[in-house]
Amino acid sequence: MQAAFKDCHDCSAGFCTPGMVLSAIDLVARHPTQTRQRFAPSSTAICAGATGYHNIVKAVKQGAAAMGK
């Protein structure tokens, strides 16, 4: 997941990224087959003002695939 966020997530400060990575790992572990509609609201709950959620969703999908979920 961390590598996926590095590849996909363009964040100006990076302050919120560790929380997003950990939340994404937990989300994928609990809901391994979810669609974008399911995890987008969860990911945006931890977004800081410097981010949007499009690249976060992309990173979660890529990270989930790498985790075999």
N, C-alpha and C positions, 0 to 999 in steps of 0.2 A: 504494500500500500504506500509506503514511504517513497519508493521509487516512482510509482505512478503519479503521486503528487508532485514530485520533482519534475517529471516529464510534462505534466498537463496543467498544473496550477500556477498561474501567473499572479503573484501577489507582491504588492509594493513593499510591505513591511515584513511579512512572514511571522508576525507575532502570534497570529491565530492558527497557523498551520499545524503545529503539534496537536492541538485540540481537535482539529478537523481530521487528522490522520487517525488518532485514537478513536474518535467517534465513528469514523468510516469503518474501521476494523470491527468494532462492536456491532455496528449496523449490519454489515455483511455476514458476520458470524450468526447473528440472530435471524436474519432474513436473506438467505443466500440466493434466492431466485426472484428478488423483487425487481420491479420495473422502475424507470426514472420517476414516474409519478409517486411511487412509494417513498423513495429515498430523497428526493429533492427537498421536500419540506424539512426533513430531519437535518440535512446538511446546511440549509440556510439558517437554521436556528443558531448556529455557531459562527456565522459569517461576521466578519468585522466590516466596517465601512469601506475598507480599501478593496474589497473583493466583490465579485458577482458569483452566481452559482453555476453558470454553464461549465466552466473548467473544473469546478469541484465535482460535478456530476460525471464529467468525462473521466476524471481521476479515479473516482469510486468504481466506475465500470471497469476501467483498465486494471485497477488494483484487485477487484473481485475476480477478474479473469485470471490474473497472475496467482491468486490464492487458490484457484481451482474451484471457485464458487459460481 
